[in-house]
Amino acid sequence: MSSTEARTIAELRASGHQRESVKQEMRRNLLARLRERRPIFPGIIGYEETVIPQVANAVISGHDLIFLGERGQAKSRLMRAMTELLDPEVPVMAACEINDHPFAPICKHCRDEVAAKGDEAEIEWLPRERRYGEKLATPDTSIADLIGEVDPIRVAEGRYLADELTIHYGLVPRTNRGIFGINELPDLAERIQVGLLNIMEENDVQIRGYRLRLPLDLFVLASANPEDYTSRGRIITPLKDRFGSQVRTHYPLTVPEEIEIMEAERTPPGAEVEVLVPAFMKEIVAEITHHSRRSPHISQSSGVSVRMSIGNYENLISNAIRRSVRLGESLAVPRVSDLQYLVASTAGRVEVEALDEGKEEQVLTRIQRSAVNAVFGRHFTAGQFEWLVQRFEEGASLEVGEATPASAYLKLLKDPSELQAATKRLGVPERPEAQASVLELVLEGLHLNKRLNKDEMDGKVLYRR
C-alpha cells in the first residue's frame, strides 16, 4: 500500500510514512528541484540571480521570511509560489480544524479521538493548495482573526469557558502544517503583533484569559514596504528578530525583463481584430516605466509598479483596436500617437511631486518623450533619414492622430522601399498599418532630435519643417 492510500493511523504507520515538519518538507523538495535543475518558482521573472537564491537559502536554513519591497514587486506572488515546495498531499486527522499530524495530534478533539480509537482513528489527505493561508494586515485585524476566539454557540451547548473545545480557531492555527503569509505586516497593531509573536515563539496564546498551548508547525512569510518596516518603527523588535531572513525585492532590472512580464500578465485583446504590436512599441511602454522610476518628479518612496507597464500595454493595444475599427483597417498596430491615451493607466499608479495644476500631465508627457527618444536612439540615428527631412523641406507635412489612416502616412514616401531598411531593422512586416507605425516613430525621433517641428492641437499632431 502506498502511503497516500492509507485511511487509518495504523495503515499510515504500515506504509512507512515518516513524520517531518513543514520546513523539513520544503527543504527536501527545494533540494530535489536544485538537483534536477528545475526552476524553483516558474513564472517569477527577473529574480533568478537576485531574490530567488536568497529565498532558497532561507528555506534551506529553515528561516521564517519577510519580503521588503515597494508595490508591484511580486511579493504576494512569491509568497503564494512557496506552496510549490510542499508535497502534493499530506496526512491529517480526519475532521480536524487545524490539520493535526496523525502521529502527534495537538488539539483536544484529535487527542480524544486517538485515546478512544487508537491506531484505528481515521485520517484524510490534505492537498497543497489548502495548506496556504494569507491575511492582509489592517489596523482592525484582531487576535480572533489570527489566533481564535471563544465560540458562544459552543458555550451555549453546555461547555465551560476553560474547555479547549469552546475555541473557534483563527487563520494561523487553521494553517497548521502549512505556510502562513501576512501582507503589509507594519499595518498590524502592536498588541496583535505580540499575539503573533507568542504563537510563533512560545507556542501558546491567551484567549479570554484561557491559556492555550498550540505547538503549531508553520512556515511564516510576511511582506512590507521598506519605508514602513525600517524607518517608522511600526514593527515590535522581538517580532522582527523572529524572521530569520529578510529579502529585498526589486523592480525588473532591464527592459527585456519588463517586456516579458508585460506579455505574461496582460489581458489578451480578443480575436475580433487582428493585432500586431511591434517590438519597439513594447520597448517604449517598458521605457516609460523605467524612466518613471528614475524621474525626480515621481515619488520613488511609493514605487512605480510593474502593473503600470501592464496597464499601459493593455491600453495601448486597446486604442489601436479602437482606431482600426473606426478607420476600417484590417490590422491594429499601436503607434507613437497612441501614447497620449496612456495617461488614464499611468496617472493613478504614480505620485507626481509637482503639485501645480496641469503639471502632472506635463511630467508624464516628458517621460513619454524621453522613452520614445531612447528607443529611437537604440535603433537609429537622425542622420539616417535625411531623405525624409528633405521631403519636409520641399513642403511636405503630415497630420497624425485618431483620424489618420495608414494610407496617409505612405503618401510621404515616393516608393515603399524607402522605408524598407527601417522596417527590416525593427522586424516589422511590410504591411501598411505596420509601416505607418514605423514612420511615426521615425517622425517623432526626428522631432526629438530637432530635425522636424511639431504642432499639437486638440489631440492632433502636425509634423512640418
Secondary structure, 3 states (H helix, E strand, C coil): CCHHHCCEHHHHHHCCCCCCCHHHHHHHHHHHHHHHCCCCCCCCCCCCCCHHHHHHHHHHHCCCEEEECCCCCCHHHHHHHHHHHCCCEEEEECCCCCCCCCCCCCCHHHHHHHHHHHHHCEEEEEEHHHCEEEEECCCCCCHHHHCEEECHHHHHCCCCCCCHHHEEECHHHHCCCEEEEEECHHHCCHHHHHHHHHHHHHCEEEECCEEEECCCCEEEEEEECHHHHHHCCCCCHHHHHHCCEEEECCCCCCHHHHHHHHHHHCCCCCCCCEECCCHHHHHHHHHHHHHHHHCCCECCCCCCCHHHHHHHHHHHHHHHHHHHHHHCCCEECCCHHHHHHHHHHHHHHCCECCCCCCHHHHHHHHHHHHHHHHHHHHHCCHHHHHHHHHHHHCCCCEEECCCCCHHHHHCCCCCHHHHHHHHHHHCCCCCHHHHHHHHHHHHHHHHHCCCCEEEEECCEEEEEC
